Each structure stands twice: as C-alpha cells, then as structure tokens.
Amino acid sequence: MKKMNKAASDGTNKGGRPVGLEPRNRSIHCRFTEKEHQLIEHMERVFSLSKANLIRTRVLENAEPLILDGLEFAKELRAIGTELGRAGNNINQLAKHANTLEKSGLLNESVVTRFNVLIESYNVVQTELIKTLRKVTRDSAKKYKI
C-alpha cells in the first residue's frame, strides 16, 4: 500500500502542480513573422525551454544585454574616440617637449620615467577598449547574422 503524505491525506493537496508564491495570471499577446516564429521554435529546441520560459528568460533575466540604444551607443563611442584622440595629441606634445628638453640637456630622468608609465597606461586602456569593441562587433555580427 502506498504511503500518503500528510497534506494529501487531509484533503488539502490533491497532488499536481504546486501553487507558486506568485502565480502567473497575466499575459501579453504578441504577433511574430514566420521567420521570427521559426527562430523562437529553434531556440526552444536548442535551449530545451518552453516558449514562455524562453521569452521570460530572454526578456526579464537578460534585459540589460538585449536592450541597446544604438544612437546612445554611437554617441558614447564617438565621445570615447574623441577622448582617445585628445590623449594621443597630449602624448605627442609631451614627447616633443621631452625631446626638446633632451636636446638642450635639461631632461630629468624622473620625467622620462613618469612619461613612460603614463604611455604604458594609455596603451593598456586603448588595447582593452579595442578588444572590447571588437568583441561587441563580433557578437553583434553573430547575433544578427551580419
């Protein structure tokens, strides 16, 4: 004979799906093109999720990476590029000044050391920025099949 748990024996729980703390009783209806629908069905199979869970996960849990304001992103990139250009110009001016001081024998070794540290720091930041931008463009190209 099967053992019944306490909840089932007193008639309060007949088994089946447990009642959630926050039941999902609201719905949103959305229409898709045939191509979009096929993509969703493909993702459903690949990720082994129901359509509802797939959409919930992609929209609610991954909202930040999915939502990208292209214009704002372009403005930020432009601002970063401008700032890098200014920093590069400043470095060139400092290098010219250091060369002038060196020719006249007035260049201090601590200035050269500090300049080299700043140049290295600039190069590290620039390299990391380039890597990040390449990754973003690669990921976008894959995602949108560009």
GIJOBEL-V939278 format. One record per residue. RES is the residue in one letter. BURIAL is # if it has 24 or more other ideal C-beta (glycine too) atoms within 12 Angstrom, else .. Layout:
BEGIN
<<RES & BURIAL> <RES & BURIAL>>
END
This chain:
BEGIN
<<M & .> <K & .> <K & .> <M & .> <N & .> <K & .> <A & .> <A & .> <S & .> <D & .> <G & .> <T & .> <N & .> <K & .> <G & .> <G & .> <R & .> <P & .> <V & .> <G & .> <L & .> <E & .> <P & .> <R & .> <N & .> <R & .> <S & .> <I & .> <H & .> <C & .> <R & .> <F & .> <T & .> <E & .> <K & .> <E & .> <H & .> <Q & .> <L & .> <I & #> <E & .> <H & .> <M & .> <E & .> <R & .> <V & .> <F & .> <S & .> <L & .> <S & .> <K & .> <A & .> <N & .> <L & .> <I & #> <R & .> <T & .> <R & .> <V & .> <L & .> <E & .> <N & .> <A & .> <E & .> <P & .> <L & .> <I & .> <L & .> <D & .> <G & .> <L & .> <E & .> <F & .> <A & .> <K & .> <E & .> <L & .> <R & .> <A & .> <I & .> <G & .> <T & .> <E & .> <L & .> <G & .> <R & .> <A & .> <G & .> <N & .> <N & .> <I & .> <N & .> <Q & .> <L & .> <A & .> <K & .> <H & .> <A & #> <N & .> <T & .> <L & .> <E & .> <K & .> <S & .> <G & .> <L & .> <L & .> <N & .> <E & .> <S & .> <V & .> <V & .> <T & .> <R & .> <F & #> <N & .> <V & .> <L & .> <I & .> <E & .> <S & .> <Y & #> <N & .> <V & .> <V & .> <Q & .> <T & .> <E & .> <L & .> <I & .> <K & .> <T & .> <L & .> <R & .> <K & .> <V & .> <T & .> <R & .> <D & .> <S & .> <A & .> <K & .> <K & .> <Y & .> <K & .> <I & .>>
END
